[in-house]
Amino acid sequence: MHSRGEQKKDNLIAVEMKKASGKAKDKQTDRERVQALTSPNPEGSDPKHVWDYEVGYYLEVDVKRASALIEEYRGGKLIQSGAAEFARPERSPSGSIPFAKNESRARKSARRLS
């Protein structure tokens, strides 16, 4: 979420994300981008290139292990990092991932009325 071409303080969050299986060079490039985006604007900088985001996150997702590395950046510096686990989605017999396990009440009601 950001403004382009204006020096307003409304750049809130910058997020970059890579798969854990991605190239180390690409991961490092994304980390450097988040670091730069959360750095203060230099004096006399071109207003077309606005950064100074309040907070930035670099996420590295490992789908096979159902986990993610999360790094938080503020003021151009890594503030904290950690890992989080997430639930693995259930697969249907066709191999697709369902959006919802149960049909919504509204949808059931609409079906009954028709």
QUIMONOR-V23189 format. One line per field, one symbol per residue. phi: phi as a letter, one per 30 degrees, with the letter a starting at -180 (. if undefined). psi: psi as a letter, one per 30 degrees, with the letter a starting at -180 (. if undefined). burial: I if it has 16 or more other C-alpha atoms within 10 Angstrom, else O. A space follows every 50 residues. Layout:
phi=???
psi=???
burial=???
This chain:
phi=.accibcccbdcbbbbbbdedddedddddddddddddcddddeiddddcc biddbbbccbccddchbbdbccbbhibdcababbcbddddcdedjdcddb dcdddddddddddd
psi=jlkkgkhligjekkkkklkfglkeeeeeeeeeeeeefglkkkkglkffik bhkekkkkkjkjeefhlkkkkkkkggkkellalkllkkkkklfffljkek ekkleeeeeeeef.
burial=OIOOOOIOOOIOIIIOIIOIOOOOOOIOOIIOIIIIIIIOIOOOOOOOOI IIIIIIIIIIIIOOOOIIIIIIIIIIIIOOOOOOOOOOOOOOOOOOOOOO OOOOOOOOOOOOOO
